[in-house]
Amino acid sequence: MRTQSVAQKDSPITVTPAIQPRMPWRVVEVQPLDGFRLRVRFVDGLEGEVMMTALVHSPAAGVFSRLSDPSLFAQAFVEHGAVTWPGEIDLAPDAMYAKIKTSGTWVL
């Protein structure tokens, strides 16, 4: 006679391993602040500030010179883990993460 095994119900704890961020530099939240500054939070919980005053007012700012308009700067949002503005302007999240991890602030 065969014995039948009893099926066990899958549990999310035993089926799904803990999620570890592979790319901790992905931005999950951005908050524009006065003075051309940003407050950012990354997927791993690291938070810091990006200071862009010198960059947006620099003669060598290139596309970032458009962000010297406070109303455009305030439109910062997160797209695909990067801080982005209308017009396809964005910041490198990996460089931002590295600097904020060491000093809490990234000055551009």
Backbone hydrogen bonds, N-H to C=O, Kabsch-Sander energy under -0.5 kcal/mol:
donor,donor_aa,acceptor,acceptor_aa,energy
7,A,5,S,-0.6
14,T,11,S,-0.6
15,V,11,S,-2.3
16,T,12,P,-2.0
20,Q,18,A,-0.5
26,R,23,M,-1.8
27,V,81,G,-2.6
28,V,41,R,-3.1
29,E,41,R,-1.6
31,Q,39,R,-2.5
33,L,37,R,-3.4
37,R,33,L,-1.1
38,L,50,V,-2.3
39,R,31,Q,-2.5
40,V,38,L,-0.5
40,V,48,G,-2.6
41,R,29,E,-2.2
42,F,46,L,-2.8
43,V,26,R,-2.5
44,D,24,P,-0.8
45,G,42,F,-2.3
48,G,40,V,-2.0
49,E,104,G,-1.9
50,V,38,L,-2.5
51,M,106,W,-2.9
52,M,36,F,-2.9
52,M,50,V,-0.6
56,V,52,M,-2.6
57,H,53,T,-1.2
58,S,55,L,-1.4
61,A,58,S,-1.7
64,F,61,A,-1.8
65,S,62,G,-1.7
66,R,63,V,-1.3
67,L,64,F,-1.4
68,S,65,S,-1.7
69,D,66,R,-1.3
72,L,69,D,-0.9
73,F,69,D,-2.6
74,A,70,P,-2.0
75,Q,72,L,-1.7
76,A,73,F,-1.3
77,F,84,T,-2.6
79,E,82,A,-2.5
82,A,79,E,-1.5
84,T,77,F,-3.3
85,W,89,I,-2.7
88,E,85,W,-0.7
89,I,85,W,-1.2
91,L,83,V,-1.9
96,M,92,A,-2.0
97,Y,93,P,-2.5
98,A,94,D,-2.2
99,K,95,A,-2.0
100,I,96,M,-2.5
101,K,97,Y,-2.7
102,T,98,A,-1.3
103,S,99,K,-2.5
104,G,100,I,-1.9
106,W,49,E,-2.6
107,V,105,T,-0.5
108,L,51,M,-2.9
108,L,106,W,-0.6
